[in-house]
Amino acid sequence: MPDRSFLDWPFFEQRHRDWAERLEDWCAANLPVDHGDVDAACRDLVARLGDAGLLKPTALDTANPGPLDVRTLCLTRETLARHDGLADFAFAMQGLGTGAISFFGTPEQQQWLDRTRAGRALSAFALSEPRSGSDVANMDMVATRDGGDYVLSGEKTWISNGGIADLYTVFARTGEAPGAKGISAFLVPADTPGLTVAERIDVIAPHPLARLSFDEVRVPASAMIGKPGEGFRIAMSVLDVFRSTVGAAALGFARRALDETIERAAGRQLFGAPLAELQMVQGHIADMALDVDAAALLIYRAAWTKDMGAPRVTREAAMAKLFATDRAQEVIDKAVQIHGGDGVRRGHVVESLYREIRALRIYEGASDVQKVVIARQTIK
């Protein structure tokens, strides 16, 4: 059984513990899924999560508006990731893809949220470009005003849910000012003429990813999320909330790796005794347990701080994301080592964790960029 004593920490309320128990039961009955066709698997996961009511935390409830509960988002990602990385991905994108609409959308735009929270529509966050990943202000894509419309031209790449999403939150340069202050955000339905999938991207842990082409994609001015020139601020506000949840997913992977390692060490014999009796193995397990708990403390500090009303948690979220993803990589590497040959056998749990964790140190702000963010926030 995974360690759940952390749920007694003062960061959580009873509703979080109830949610964690309900989610754990669902995961035990439904996960893992077959990853053979990741597009079909993601669509099915979103539908099933929606039917179970487990997507409700991902977006604003239009009937009862209020802030998103970041602790619930983190708990959900941690639990799903411990069971199945693709399930975590499917859940996470429903939140990230609609975050701008939840926080800044008009009532008309927010009508989409009832569908995404119910699992009837898939969402995506289209920010990265071939020349601008972490350097968002350097984007090339433009949105030109033409009467009552905007015309979007350019490319987006590394877009999660690209090719299967029903709506995209798209960021483009509208030119109100140089750099970051001249970017705006738009809600673009996937069936808008001129929006095509230029390339599907295969990675070491398969997920739906694509490069998107915008060939004079015309959307009404009412598709703009927020005001002209607010796109960068909107994107950073969304990442400020969801960056902690990336750390939570990494924590879920690390917890699973630790659980698998404890089971292996207890059951595997070496030199006439269980692996767990070797001091070197005990040292590895101690390091793994320490990294797991330290990561959890940083993650739920950031989530709790945001839930308590902090307008921004840029420093806390960056610390949580950086530490949790980097240390999860180390935890999983130790798990592979202790599993020996089985640790690199395709299809083994720790082998899949080894592939799953690597991308989390890159997306939503690479580890090196998080260090820059932390340093700048600390100096301020």
N, C-alpha and C positions, 0 to 999 in steps of 0.2 A: 504494500500500500504506500502511495506517495505521502510524504510529510505534509500535513495540512495544519500543523500547529500555528503557522503564521497567520491563519485566519482569526486567531485570538488577539493579534496585535491591536493596539488602540486606533490604528488607521481605519478599521472596519466597523461597520454597524451590523446589526442582526440581519438586515435585508441583504447585505453582501454575502453573509454566510449562507443564508437561505438560497440565494442565487447560485452560489458556488456548488451547493449540494444538488440543486436541480440540474445544473449544467453537467455535473459529473455523471449523473444518472443517464442523461441523454447521450453523452459521449460514449459511455460504456455500451449502450445499446446500438449506436449508429456508426462508430468509428473503429478502425480506419476504413476508408473507402478505396476502391480500385482506382489507381492513378493512370491506368492505361490510356484513357482519353481525357486529358485534363480539362478541356473545354466542357465536355459533358459532365464531368465530375463536379466542376465548379457550379455549373447551372443547377445540378441536382442538390448540391450542398446548400446553396443559397435558398432554394425552394424549401428544403427540409428544415433548415434553421428558421426560415420565416414562418412555416407552418407551426413550429414549436414555440413561436413567440420569442426566440432567442436573438433576433435582429433588432428588437425594439430599442436597445441602448445605443444603436449606431447613429441615430439621427433624431432630430427634433420631433417630438410628438405634437402635431399641429392641433390636436384636440386639447392638450394640456401642456402648453409651452413652458419650457424651463431649460436650464443648462444641461449639457450632457454630463453624465456621471462618469468621470474618468477612471475611478476605482473599479467600477463595473466593467468598463471597456478593458482595463488591464487584466482583471481576473478572468474575463472571458477569453482573451487572447492567450494568456498563460495556460489555461486549462485545455483549450482546443489544440494548441501547439504541442502540449505534452502527449496528446492522443494522435494527432494527424496534422502535419504542416499545411496540407492543402485546405483543410477545414479552417485553420487560422487565417489563411490567405483570403478565403471566400468571405469570412466575417469581416476582416479588417477593411477590405476594399469597399464594402457597403458603407462604412463610416468615413474613410478618407475621401472617397469619391463624392460624397454629399456634404462634407463638412462645411464647405463654403456656402452651400445653400441653407444649411441649418443655422449658421451664424449670421449670414448677411443677405439671404435671399428674400425676395418679395413673397407675399402670400401666394401669388400665382405660381412662382417657381417652386415654392415649398409643397405644392400639391404632389410633386414627384415623391416626396418623402414617405407618404403613406404606402406607395408601391414598393420602395426600396426596403422599408422596415418590415413589410409583409413577405419579402422574397419574390415579388412579382416583377422586379426590374433590377438589373445589375448596373452598378455605377463605376466610374473610373475618374482618376485625377490626372489630367494631362498637363504636366508642367515641364518635364525634361525635354531637351532638344539635343541634336547631334553636337552642338557647340556649347551648350549650357546645361550642366547637370546641377552641381552644387552652386554654381555661379548663376543664380536665377536672373539677375539683372542684365545678364549678357544675352538674353534670348533674342532670336531673329524673327520669329513669327510675328506678323503684323495683322492688325484689324483696322481697316480703313472705313471711315464713316461715309455712307452713300445714302443720302436722304434719311429715311426712317430706318435704315438697316446698317449693319456692319458687315464687311466682307473680310473673311479670315483667309490668310494665305501663308503657307509654310509647312513645317513638319514637327511632329512630336515623336519621341522615341522612348523606349523602355517603359511603355505605358502598361501597367498592370490591368488586366481585364481587357486589354486592347483586342478588338475583334469580336468580343462577346458582350461588351457592355451595351446597355440601352441608352445611357446618357453619359456625357463627358463634361467635367468641369475643365474648361480650357483657358489658358492664360496666353495673352498676346499683347504685343506692343501697340498702344494707341497714341503714343507720342505727346502726352500732356507735358512731359518734362524728360530730360535725359535719364538714362539708367533706370533704377528701380521705380522711380516716381512716374514713369510713363507706361506702366503695364496695367491692363484691366483683365477682369475675369468674366467668362461667358458660360452659360449653360447651353450645350449643343447636343441635341438628340442624335443618336447614332445613325438614323436614317436621313439626316440632312444631306441634300445633294452636294457632291463635291468632297465629302468626307469618305476616304477609302483607307483600307489596310494595305500599306505599301510593303510590309514584311512582317512575318511572324518570327519571333526570336526564341530560339531554343537555349536553355541554360541548364546547369548541372543538376538543379532540382526543379523539374519541369513545373511551370506555371503559365497561365495565359499571359503572354507578353507580345507587344507589337510596336512597330513603327507606323505612325499614322500620317497620311497626307491630307492637307487641307488645300484644295484647289478652288479658290474663290468661293469658299463656303459662306453663303449669305444667311445671316440670322437677323431677326428684328432687334431694334435697340433695346427692347424689353428683355432680351436674353442676357443683357449685362447683369452680373451679380455685383451689388454695391454700386459705387460711383466710378466715373472715369478716373484712371490713374491710381485706384486703390488696390489693384490686383496683387502687388507685391505684399502689401500689408495683410490682405486676405489670405494669401498663401502661407505666410509666416504664422498667422493666427491659427490656421488649421493644423500646421505642423507642430505648433506649440502644444496642442492638445494630443495629437496622435503620435508624436515622437516617443512619448513615454510608453505607449502601447507596443512599439517595436521592441523596446527593452523587455516588456512583459512576454512577448512571444519568444524571445531568446531565453528568458528565464524558464519558460515551459520546456523548451528543448533541453536546457541544462538539467532541469529536474528529472526529465525522463532518462537522460544519460547517467545521472547519479543512481537512479533506481535500478537501471539495467546493470550498472557496475557492481552495486551491492549484491544483487542476485548472483552475478557471475562469480564474484569473489567468495561468496558463501558456498557455492556449489561446485566450483572447479578445484581439483586437487593438483598440488604441485609439490614434489619432493615429500609425498606422504602426508601432506596437511592441506587444509583449505587455503586458497590464495589469501583470504582475509586475515590469516595469521601472520603473513609476512609484513614486517614493519614498513618496508618500502611501499607496499600496496596500501597499508593503513595511512601512510603519509599522503599518498595521492588522494585517497578518499577524504582525508581531512581538508586538504586544499580545495577539493571540489565542493564540499559542504560549506566551507567558508565563503567561497565565491558565490554560491547560490544564495546564501543568506544576505550577504552584503549587497548583491544585486537587487534582491527583493526589497531591502530597506530603502535603497535609492529610488526604485521604481514607485513604491507606494508612498514615499515622501512626496515625490513630484505630483502624483495623482491626487493625494490628500490635499496638498497645497492648492492645487487648481480647484478642487471641489469646495474648498473653504472660501473661495471667492477671489483669489489672486488674479489680477487682470492678465498677467503673463507669468509663465514659469520657464522662460527660455533657458536659464542657467540650470535649474533643477532637472528639466527634461533632457537637456544635452548631457548632463552627467549620468543620468539614468540610462540613456540610450547607449552612450559610449561604454560605460563600465559593463553593463549587462551583456551587450553583444560581444565585446572583446573577451570577457571572462567566460561566457558560454562557449566560445570557440575553444578556449583552453580546457574547460571541463570535458567537452566532447572529445577533444584530442586525447585526453587521459583515458576516457572510456574506450576509445578505439585501441589504445595501447594495451590496456588490461584485458581486452577481449582477444588480443592476438590476431590470428588469421581470420577469425570470424568477424573481427571489426572492420575488415575491408571486403567482406563477402557481399556482393550486391544483393540487396533485399533484406539484409540484416538491419535491425532497428538502429544500431549506432552508426552503421554505414550511411543510412539515409539521413540521420541527424547531422553527420559530418558534411553532407552536401547541402542540407537545408540551411544551416547556420551561416554559411559564408556570405550570402547576399545581404543579410541583415546588418553587416558592418559597412555596407555601401549605400543602400537605399535610404531615403528620407534624411540625407546628410551623412556622408562618409565619416568614419572615425576621426580622420585627421581634421576634417572641417569642424567636428564637434569640439575638438581641442581649441580651435580658434575661437569658436563661440564662447566656450567656458572662460578662456583667457580674457576676452574682451569684456564679458559680463563681470568678471572678477575685478578687473582694472577699474571699471566704471564704479 
